[in-house]
C-alpha cells in the first residue's frame, strides 16, 4: 500500500466502487486494479458503464458546485462523493483523475507514493 491514511483510502475506494456499480448496467464489468507505475502505486476503478461526457466530468470534479446524477437503476445520490474523494486524496498528496467515454465506461484513478519511497 502507498503512503496515506488507510481509512481515507478505504473510504475513497468504497465510494468509487459504489459509483461504478451505480453507473454500470446489470451484468456489466467493474475492475479494481493496483499497480506500480513510475515508482508510484496506481489504484484504478474501471467500469464498462454509461460513461461521462467532458462537461459532466468538469461539473462533478468542481468542489464549488453540488452535482448529482441518477444511476442506471434510477438511484439518487447526495452529489458529494467524488468531491469528498478528491478532498481526501488532496489531504494525502494525491488527486482523483478521470478518463471516460460516453457509452463505453469510465476509469477513476489516483496515485500514492509507496511507503519505502516516501
C-alpha positions in Angstrom: 0.0 0.0 0.0 1.1 3.5 -0.6 1.9 6.2 1.9 -1.5 7.6 3.0 -4.2 7.4 5.7 -5.6 3.9 5.4 -9.1 4.9 6.5 -9.3 7.7 3.9 -8.1 5.3 1.1 -10.8 2.7 2.2 -13.5 5.4 2.0 -12.3 6.6 -1.4 -12.2 3.1 -2.9 -15.6 2.2 -1.4 -17.1 5.3 -2.9 -15.5 4.8 -6.3 -16.7 1.2 -6.5 -20.2 2.2 -5.4 -20.3 4.8 -8.2 -19.1 2.2 -10.7 -21.9 -0.1 -9.6 -24.4 2.8 -9.8 -23.5 3.7 -13.3 -22.9 0.2 -14.8 -25.8 -1.9 -16.2 -26.6 -5.3 -14.5 -24.0 -7.9 -15.7 -21.6 -5.1 -16.5 -17.9 -5.3 -15.7 -16.1 -3.4 -12.8 -12.4 -3.9 -12.2 -10.3 -2.6 -9.3 -6.6 -2.7 -10.1 -3.5 -1.8 -8.1 -0.1 -1.5 -9.9 3.3 0.1 -9.6 3.7 2.8 -12.3 6.7 5.2 -12.3 7.6 4.5 -8.7 4.1 5.2 -7.5 1.2 3.0 -6.6 -1.8 3.5 -9.1 -5.2 2.5 -7.8 -7.8 2.4 -10.6 -11.5 1.6 -10.6 -12.7 0.9 -14.2 -16.2 0.1 -15.5 -17.9 -0.5 -18.8 -20.9 1.6 -17.7 -22.6 4.5 -19.3 -19.6 6.8 -19.3 -19.4 10.5 -18.6 -19.1 13.5 -21.0 -16.2 16.0 -20.6 -18.8 18.6 -19.5 -20.1 16.3 -16.8 -16.6 15.4 -15.6 -15.9 19.2 -15.1 -19.2 19.5 -13.1 -18.6 16.5 -10.8 -15.0 17.5 -10.2 -15.8 21.1 -9.3 -15.8 21.3 -5.5 -17.7 24.6 -5.5 -20.8 23.0 -7.2 -23.3 20.5 -6.0 -23.9 17.9 -8.7 -25.8 14.6 -8.7 -26.7 12.2 -11.5 -29.3 9.4 -11.5 -27.8 5.9 -11.8 -28.7 3.2 -14.3 -31.4 1.9 -11.9 -32.6 5.4 -11.1 -30.6 5.6 -7.9 -30.2 9.1 -6.5 -27.1 10.4 -4.7 -26.0 13.2 -2.4 -23.7 14.7 -5.0 -20.8 14.8 -2.6 -19.0 11.5 -3.2 -16.4 12.4 -5.8 -15.7 15.8 -4.3 -15.2 14.2 -0.9 -12.9 11.6 -2.5 -10.8 14.3 -4.1 -10.6 16.2 -0.8 -9.3 13.1 0.9 -6.8 12.5 -1.8 -5.5 16.1 -1.7 -5.0 15.6 2.1 -2.9 12.5 1.1 -0.8 14.3 -1.5 -2.7 13.0 -4.5 -5.7 13.8 -6.6 -8.6 12.0 -8.4 -8.2 11.6 -12.1 -10.9 10.5 -14.6 -10.9 9.1 -18.1 -14.3 8.4 -19.6 -16.1 7.9 -22.9 -19.9 8.1 -23.1 -21.4 4.7 -23.7 -18.1 2.9 -23.1 -17.3 3.4 -19.4 -15.1 5.2 -17.0 -11.8 4.9 -15.1 -11.3 6.8 -11.9 -7.7 6.5 -10.5 -5.2 8.1 -8.2 -1.5 7.6 -7.3 0.1 7.1 -3.9 3.8 7.1 -3.0 4.9 3.7 -1.8 5.9 3.5 1.8 9.6 2.8 1.1 9.9 5.8 -1.2 8.1 8.4 1.0 
